[in-house]
Amino acid sequence: MGNVPSFASECVLKKDAYDACFNQWYDKFLKGESIENECQTLWYAYKLCVDAQLVKKNIIPA
């Protein structure tokens, strides 16, 4: 995913963990070694963090 900053600074560690996992998984995927999403738990943790910040900043309703 590159060096795209997180929307919320509170979520940076979760984003970094997901990005690292995704990059490792994608390398395996390209080699035909994995098709299952190994990073789903990390993605949901990051998404929950971002969603909470969107609500906190009144960007989306609670």
Jmol script that loads the backbone (N, CA, C; Angstrom):
load data "model"
ATOM      1  N   MET A   1       0.815  -1.191   0.000  1.00  0.00           N
ATOM      2  CA  MET A   1       0.000   0.000   0.000  1.00  0.00           C
ATOM      3  C   MET A   1       0.857   1.252   0.000  1.00  0.00           C
ATOM      4  N   GLY A   2       2.122   1.101   0.123  1.00  0.00           N
ATOM      5  CA  GLY A   2       3.000   2.256   0.070  1.00  0.00           C
ATOM      6  C   GLY A   2       3.007   3.038   1.354  1.00  0.00           C
ATOM      7  N   ASN A   3       3.420   4.277   1.242  1.00  0.00           N
ATOM      8  CA  ASN A   3       3.537   5.143   2.409  1.00  0.00           C
ATOM      9  C   ASN A   3       2.395   6.138   2.492  1.00  0.00           C
ATOM     10  N   VAL A   4       1.192   5.686   2.301  1.00  0.00           N
ATOM     11  CA  VAL A   4       0.022   6.547   2.426  1.00  0.00           C
ATOM     12  C   VAL A   4      -0.257   6.721   3.919  1.00  0.00           C
ATOM     13  N   PRO A   5      -0.304   7.958   4.390  1.00  0.00           N
ATOM     14  CA  PRO A   5      -0.532   8.156   5.829  1.00  0.00           C
ATOM     15  C   PRO A   5      -1.942   7.733   6.234  1.00  0.00           C
ATOM     16  N   SER A   6      -2.071   7.381   7.487  1.00  0.00           N
ATOM     17  CA  SER A   6      -3.381   7.029   8.014  1.00  0.00           C
ATOM     18  C   SER A   6      -4.218   8.290   8.165  1.00  0.00           C
ATOM     19  N   PHE A   7      -5.527   8.141   8.015  1.00  0.00           N
ATOM     20  CA  PHE A   7      -6.457   9.253   8.218  1.00  0.00           C
ATOM     21  C   PHE A   7      -6.338   9.800   9.634  1.00  0.00           C
ATOM     22  N   ALA A   8      -6.135   8.908  10.597  1.00  0.00           N
ATOM     23  CA  ALA A   8      -6.106   9.301  12.002  1.00  0.00           C
ATOM     24  C   ALA A   8      -4.805   8.834  12.645  1.00  0.00           C
ATOM     25  N   SER A   9      -4.137   9.747  13.308  1.00  0.00           N
ATOM     26  CA  SER A   9      -2.863   9.400  13.940  1.00  0.00           C
ATOM     27  C   SER A   9      -3.041   8.310  14.992  1.00  0.00           C
ATOM     28  N   GLU A  10      -4.222   8.214  15.584  1.00  0.00           N
ATOM     29  CA  GLU A  10      -4.500   7.189  16.585  1.00  0.00           C
ATOM     30  C   GLU A  10      -4.448   5.775  15.993  1.00  0.00           C
ATOM     31  N   CYS A  11      -4.529   5.683  14.677  1.00  0.00           N
ATOM     32  CA  CYS A  11      -4.615   4.383  14.008  1.00  0.00           C
ATOM     33  C   CYS A  11      -3.326   3.974  13.301  1.00  0.00           C
ATOM     34  N   VAL A  12      -2.275   4.760  13.437  1.00  0.00           N
ATOM     35  CA  VAL A  12      -1.040   4.520  12.683  1.00  0.00           C
ATOM     36  C   VAL A  12      -0.451   3.137  12.956  1.00  0.00           C
ATOM     37  N   LEU A  13      -0.375   2.728  14.206  1.00  0.00           N
ATOM     38  CA  LEU A  13       0.222   1.422  14.518  1.00  0.00           C
ATOM     39  C   LEU A  13      -0.591   0.280  13.916  1.00  0.00           C
ATOM     40  N   LYS A  14      -1.903   0.407  13.937  1.00  0.00           N
ATOM     41  CA  LYS A  14      -2.756  -0.621  13.336  1.00  0.00           C
ATOM     42  C   LYS A  14      -2.585  -0.639  11.821  1.00  0.00           C
ATOM     43  N   LYS A  15      -2.467   0.527  11.216  1.00  0.00           N
ATOM     44  CA  LYS A  15      -2.258   0.605   9.770  1.00  0.00           C
ATOM     45  C   LYS A  15      -0.913   0.008   9.389  1.00  0.00           C
ATOM     46  N   ASP A  16       0.130   0.344  10.133  1.00  0.00           N
ATOM     47  CA  ASP A  16       1.461  -0.189   9.841  1.00  0.00           C
ATOM     48  C   ASP A  16       1.485  -1.712   9.943  1.00  0.00           C
ATOM     49  N   ALA A  17       0.821  -2.253  10.964  1.00  0.00           N
ATOM     50  CA  ALA A  17       0.766  -3.709  11.128  1.00  0.00           C
ATOM     51  C   ALA A  17       0.033  -4.351   9.951  1.00  0.00           C
ATOM     52  N   TYR A  18      -1.073  -3.755   9.552  1.00  0.00           N
ATOM     53  CA  TYR A  18      -1.823  -4.294   8.417  1.00  0.00           C
ATOM     54  C   TYR A  18      -1.009  -4.197   7.129  1.00  0.00           C
ATOM     55  N   ASP A  19      -0.397  -3.050   6.880  1.00  0.00           N
ATOM     56  CA  ASP A  19       0.399  -2.873   5.661  1.00  0.00           C
ATOM     57  C   ASP A  19       1.522  -3.901   5.575  1.00  0.00           C
ATOM     58  N   ALA A  20       2.217  -4.130   6.684  1.00  0.00           N
ATOM     59  CA  ALA A  20       3.317  -5.102   6.690  1.00  0.00           C
ATOM     60  C   ALA A  20       2.787  -6.502   6.383  1.00  0.00           C
ATOM     61  N   CYS A  21       1.691  -6.869   7.020  1.00  0.00           N
ATOM     62  CA  CYS A  21       1.085  -8.174   6.781  1.00  0.00           C
ATOM     63  C   CYS A  21       0.642  -8.297   5.324  1.00  0.00           C
ATOM     64  N   PHE A  22      -0.034  -7.275   4.826  1.00  0.00           N
ATOM     65  CA  PHE A  22      -0.532  -7.312   3.451  1.00  0.00           C
ATOM     66  C   PHE A  22       0.606  -7.467   2.461  1.00  0.00           C
ATOM     67  N   ASN A  23       1.687  -6.723   2.642  1.00  0.00           N
ATOM     68  CA  ASN A  23       2.812  -6.806   1.712  1.00  0.00           C
ATOM     69  C   ASN A  23       3.427  -8.200   1.704  1.00  0.00           C
ATOM     70  N   GLN A  24       3.556  -8.821   2.869  1.00  0.00           N
ATOM     71  CA  GLN A  24       4.077 -10.192   2.936  1.00  0.00           C
ATOM     72  C   GLN A  24       3.112 -11.165   2.262  1.00  0.00           C
ATOM     73  N   TRP A  25       1.826 -11.007   2.546  1.00  0.00           N
ATOM     74  CA  TRP A  25       0.834 -11.881   1.936  1.00  0.00           C
ATOM     75  C   TRP A  25       0.816 -11.704   0.418  1.00  0.00           C
ATOM     76  N   TYR A  26       0.903 -10.488  -0.063  1.00  0.00           N
ATOM     77  CA  TYR A  26       0.831 -10.231  -1.501  1.00  0.00           C
ATOM     78  C   TYR A  26       1.999 -10.882  -2.225  1.00  0.00           C
ATOM     79  N   ASP A  27       3.178 -10.846  -1.625  1.00  0.00           N
ATOM     80  CA  ASP A  27       4.326 -11.538  -2.221  1.00  0.00           C
ATOM     81  C   ASP A  27       4.032 -13.033  -2.361  1.00  0.00           C
ATOM     82  N   LYS A  28       3.457 -13.629  -1.321  1.00  0.00           N
ATOM     83  CA  LYS A  28       3.100 -15.054  -1.384  1.00  0.00           C
ATOM     84  C   LYS A  28       2.010 -15.291  -2.428  1.00  0.00           C
ATOM     85  N   PHE A  29       1.052 -14.400  -2.504  1.00  0.00           N
ATOM     86  CA  PHE A  29      -0.033 -14.521  -3.471  1.00  0.00           C
ATOM     87  C   PHE A  29       0.505 -14.517  -4.895  1.00  0.00           C
ATOM     88  N   LEU A  30       1.421 -13.603  -5.178  1.00  0.00           N
ATOM     89  CA  LEU A  30       1.987 -13.517  -6.525  1.00  0.00           C
ATOM     90  C   LEU A  30       2.759 -14.774  -6.908  1.00  0.00           C
ATOM     91  N   LYS A  31       3.302 -15.465  -5.918  1.00  0.00           N
ATOM     92  CA  LYS A  31       4.039 -16.709  -6.165  1.00  0.00           C
ATOM     93  C   LYS A  31       3.112 -17.922  -6.174  1.00  0.00           C
ATOM     94  N   GLY A  32       1.830 -17.704  -5.972  1.00  0.00           N
ATOM     95  CA  GLY A  32       0.870 -18.794  -5.944  1.00  0.00           C
ATOM     96  C   GLY A  32       0.906 -19.601  -4.660  1.00  0.00           C
ATOM     97  N   GLU A  33       1.458 -19.020  -3.603  1.00  0.00           N
ATOM     98  CA  GLU A  33       1.612 -19.730  -2.336  1.00  0.00           C
ATOM     99  C   GLU A  33       0.468 -19.472  -1.360  1.00  0.00           C
ATOM    100  N   SER A  34      -0.374 -18.508  -1.643  1.00  0.00           N
ATOM    101  CA  SER A  34      -1.470 -18.195  -0.727  1.00  0.00           C
ATOM    102  C   SER A  34      -2.589 -17.490  -1.474  1.00  0.00           C
ATOM    103  N   ILE A  35      -3.794 -17.911  -1.192  1.00  0.00           N
ATOM    104  CA  ILE A  35      -4.951 -17.189  -1.733  1.00  0.00           C
ATOM    105  C   ILE A  35      -5.851 -16.718  -0.601  1.00  0.00           C
ATOM    106  N   GLU A  36      -5.661 -17.273   0.591  1.00  0.00           N
ATOM    107  CA  GLU A  36      -6.477 -16.909   1.741  1.00  0.00           C
ATOM    108  C   GLU A  36      -5.978 -15.606   2.359  1.00  0.00           C
ATOM    109  N   ASN A  37      -6.896 -14.747   2.740  1.00  0.00           N
ATOM    110  CA  ASN A  37      -6.534 -13.463   3.342  1.00  0.00           C
ATOM    111  C   ASN A  37      -6.029 -13.682   4.767  1.00  0.00           C
ATOM    112  N   GLU A  38      -4.723 -13.606   4.940  1.00  0.00           N
ATOM    113  CA  GLU A  38      -4.092 -13.838   6.237  1.00  0.00           C
ATOM    114  C   GLU A  38      -4.130 -12.604   7.134  1.00  0.00           C
ATOM    115  N   CYS A  39      -4.539 -11.486   6.594  1.00  0.00           N
ATOM    116  CA  CYS A  39      -4.451 -10.214   7.315  1.00  0.00           C
ATOM    117  C   CYS A  39      -5.818  -9.671   7.722  1.00  0.00           C
ATOM    118  N   GLN A  40      -6.835 -10.479   7.599  1.00  0.00           N
ATOM    119  CA  GLN A  40      -8.203 -10.016   7.836  1.00  0.00           C
ATOM    120  C   GLN A  40      -8.391  -9.449   9.242  1.00  0.00           C
ATOM    121  N   THR A  41      -7.839 -10.092  10.246  1.00  0.00           N
ATOM    122  CA  THR A  41      -7.991  -9.614  11.619  1.00  0.00           C
ATOM    123  C   THR A  41      -7.359  -8.238  11.789  1.00  0.00           C
ATOM    124  N   LEU A  42      -6.175  -8.051  11.201  1.00  0.00           N
ATOM    125  CA  LEU A  42      -5.502  -6.748  11.287  1.00  0.00           C
ATOM    126  C   LEU A  42      -6.290  -5.678  10.532  1.00  0.00           C
ATOM    127  N   TRP A  43      -6.865  -6.050   9.387  1.00  0.00           N
ATOM    128  CA  TRP A  43      -7.670  -5.101   8.615  1.00  0.00           C
ATOM    129  C   TRP A  43      -8.875  -4.628   9.430  1.00  0.00           C
ATOM    130  N   TYR A  44      -9.577  -5.570  10.066  1.00  0.00           N
ATOM    131  CA  TYR A  44     -10.752  -5.191  10.849  1.00  0.00           C
ATOM    132  C   TYR A  44     -10.379  -4.305  12.036  1.00  0.00           C
ATOM    133  N   ALA A  45      -9.245  -4.578  12.663  1.00  0.00           N
ATOM    134  CA  ALA A  45      -8.799  -3.740  13.783  1.00  0.00           C
ATOM    135  C   ALA A  45      -8.524  -2.316  13.293  1.00  0.00           C
ATOM    136  N   TYR A  46      -7.866  -2.193  12.156  1.00  0.00           N
ATOM    137  CA  TYR A  46      -7.576  -0.871  11.585  1.00  0.00           C
ATOM    138  C   TYR A  46      -8.877  -0.172  11.180  1.00  0.00           C
ATOM    139  N   LYS A  47      -9.776  -0.904  10.529  1.00  0.00           N
ATOM    140  CA  LYS A  47     -11.048  -0.324  10.091  1.00  0.00           C
ATOM    141  C   LYS A  47     -11.871   0.172  11.279  1.00  0.00           C
ATOM    142  N   LEU A  48     -11.930  -0.611  12.356  1.00  0.00           N
ATOM    143  CA  LEU A  48     -12.656  -0.177  13.548  1.00  0.00           C
ATOM    144  C   LEU A  48     -12.067   1.105  14.118  1.00  0.00           C
ATOM    145  N   CYS A  49     -10.756   1.205  14.113  1.00  0.00           N
ATOM    146  CA  CYS A  49     -10.089   2.406  14.612  1.00  0.00           C
ATOM    147  C   CYS A  49     -10.447   3.620  13.746  1.00  0.00           C
ATOM    148  N   VAL A  50     -10.356   3.463  12.434  1.00  0.00           N
ATOM    149  CA  VAL A  50     -10.682   4.568  11.525  1.00  0.00           C
ATOM    150  C   VAL A  50     -12.154   4.947  11.657  1.00  0.00           C
ATOM    151  N   ASP A  51     -13.027   3.955  11.699  1.00  0.00           N
ATOM    152  CA  ASP A  51     -14.461   4.243  11.847  1.00  0.00           C
ATOM    153  C   ASP A  51     -14.736   5.032  13.127  1.00  0.00           C
ATOM    154  N   ALA A  52     -14.084   4.648  14.215  1.00  0.00           N
ATOM    155  CA  ALA A  52     -14.269   5.362  15.485  1.00  0.00           C
ATOM    156  C   ALA A  52     -13.804   6.809  15.370  1.00  0.00           C
ATOM    157  N   GLN A  53     -12.711   7.041  14.665  1.00  0.00           N
ATOM    158  CA  GLN A  53     -12.211   8.402  14.495  1.00  0.00           C
ATOM    159  C   GLN A  53     -13.123   9.226  13.586  1.00  0.00           C
ATOM    160  N   LEU A  54     -13.720   8.585  12.585  1.00  0.00           N
ATOM    161  CA  LEU A  54     -14.676   9.288  11.723  1.00  0.00           C
ATOM    162  C   LEU A  54     -15.878   9.764  12.528  1.00  0.00           C
ATOM    163  N   VAL A  55     -16.345   8.932  13.442  1.00  0.00           N
ATOM    164  CA  VAL A  55     -17.457   9.317  14.311  1.00  0.00           C
ATOM    165  C   VAL A  55     -17.007  10.420  15.259  1.00  0.00           C
ATOM    166  N   LYS A  56     -15.853  10.242  15.881  1.00  0.00           N
ATOM    167  CA  LYS A  56     -15.338  11.219  16.851  1.00  0.00           C
ATOM    168  C   LYS A  56     -15.176  12.601  16.221  1.00  0.00           C
ATOM    169  N   LYS A  57     -14.783  12.630  14.943  1.00  0.00           N
ATOM    170  CA  LYS A  57     -14.552  13.905  14.258  1.00  0.00           C
ATOM    171  C   LYS A  57     -15.805  14.388  13.525  1.00  0.00           C
ATOM    172  N   ASN A  58     -16.942  13.745  13.824  1.00  0.00           N
ATOM    173  CA  ASN A  58     -18.242  14.115  13.241  1.00  0.00           C
ATOM    174  C   ASN A  58     -18.250  14.092  11.717  1.00  0.00           C
ATOM    175  N   ILE A  59     -17.526  13.158  11.148  1.00  0.00           N
ATOM    176  CA  ILE A  59     -17.519  13.004   9.694  1.00  0.00           C
ATOM    177  C   ILE A  59     -18.623  12.041   9.268  1.00  0.00           C
ATOM    178  N   ILE A  60     -18.881  11.042  10.115  1.00  0.00           N
ATOM    179  CA  ILE A  60     -20.015  10.150   9.893  1.00  0.00           C
ATOM    180  C   ILE A  60     -20.823  10.101  11.190  1.00  0.00           C
ATOM    181  N   PRO A  61     -22.119   9.814  11.081  1.00  0.00           N
ATOM    182  CA  PRO A  61     -22.935   9.750  12.306  1.00  0.00           C
ATOM    183  C   PRO A  61     -22.602   8.504  13.121  1.00  0.00           C
ATOM    184  N   ALA A  62     -22.850   8.608  14.398  1.00  0.00           N
ATOM    185  CA  ALA A  62     -22.606   7.470  15.312  1.00  0.00           C
ATOM    186  C   ALA A  62     -23.639   6.391  15.117  1.00  0.00           C
TER     187      ALA A  62
END
end "model"
wireframe off; spacefill off
backbone 0.3
color backbone group
